[in-house]
Amino acid sequence: MHIRKAAQADADFLLREDKHIAPEEIRMLLSRGRYFLAQQDGESIGWLRWNLFWDNTPFLNMIYVLEPFRRSGIGSALLAAWEAEMRTAGYSMVMTSSLSDEQGQFFYRKHRYCDAGALLLPGEAAEIFFVKHLK
């Protein structure tokens, strides 16, 4: 398995698979270097997408691994690569979130993310925010 920053050549894969945001957003985030890609035997099998919270704090928006490749450490590898890149870029803290009724919260806690608050929207489960201080 190989983790790298996504490039414009990866647009077709991301446009096909990342159905959570508009195509224009995918293209913009690609141009800003805000995707990491997981590949196995030259095939793209997952991604990590991030942006800036408050325009100054790296915020992990999504980790997604294609179904046949889940529970094999790929999400953890994507997270580690992103954290290392954020550390190298000089950031001292990163953030993410997960709905309280999703399993993602346990993944982030396992990787030493700490609960930092929640957002309550009518009719939805609480959105739990997490932070991690980078060393």
N, C-alpha and C positions, 0 to 999 in steps of 0.2 A: 504494500500500500504506500502511496505517495501523497503528501499534502503540499499544496502550493497555492500562491495567489492566483485567482482566476484571471484570465486574459480575454480580450475581445473575441478570440477564437473559440471561447467557451460559451458564447452568447446563445447559440442554438440549443445546447443542453439546458442552460438555465431558463431560457424562454419557454422551453417545453415542460420542464419539471417544476420550476418555482411558480406555482399558481397562486401564491399568497399575496403578490403585489402586481401592480400594473407593469406591462412590458417597458414603458418609458422609464420607470423607476429602476428596473433591472439594468437597462442600458446605462443609466446615469451612475448607479452604484458600481458597475463594472469599470466605467471610465475613471472613477475615483479610487479604485483598488479596494473596494469594500466587500469582496467575496473571497473566500478561501474554498478550494476545491479538493475533494478526496478522489483519488484515482486508484484503480487496481487493474493491473495488466493493460494499462492504457485506456481503460474505460472509466468515465466519470460515474461515481457512485454516491456522492453526497456533497453538501456544501455548508458553509457557515456564512451568514450575511450579517453585517454590522453597520452602525452609523454612529453619530455623536449625539448624546443626550445633553441638553443645554448648550449645544454647539461646542462642548469642550471635554466631554467624558465619553470614552468608547462604550457603546451599548450594543451588546450582542442581541440582534433581533431574531435570529433563527439558526438553529442547527437542524439539518435534515439529511437523513441517510436513507437511500432507497431500501425498500422492504427486504429484499434477499440478503442485505449486508448488515442489517441491524444486530445489535448486541454482540459486536465483535471488536469493540474498542475504537471504531472509526470516529464516533462523536467525540470521544475523549481526545483522540489525536487532533481533530480539528480544533477543539477548544485549546489544547496545549499550544498548537502552532499560532493561534490568534493571540493568546496571552503573551507568548514570547515576542511576537511582532509589536504588540502594544507596549511591552516593557522596553524594547529596543527603541521605539519611537518616543520614549520619555514619559509615558503615562504612568502614574502611580496607583491608579484605581480604575477598575472596569465595572460595568453594571450589566444586568440582564433582568428578565422577569419571566414568570410562569403563572398560568392560572392555577388556583388552589385545587382544582379538580383534575389536574394533569400530572403525569409522572415526572415531568421535567424538573419540578421542584426538588425531587430527591437526587436527580443527576447533579444539579448545581450544588446542593449541600455536600454531596460526596466529593466534589471538587473544591471544597473549602470556600464556597460562596456563603455569605452571611445574610440572613433576612434583614431588610432595611426599611420595610413598610409595605403598605398595600393600597391599592386603588379599588374603591367599591363603585361599580357602575350598576345602575338599575337592571335587574333581570339577568345579571351575569355573575359567575363565580369571582371571588376576589382575585385580583392580579397582584401577585407577590413580587416585590422588587428585591433583588439581591445585589450585593456589592462584594468585590474581592480586592484587597490591597495587594499590589504586585511588589515583589522585593527586588 
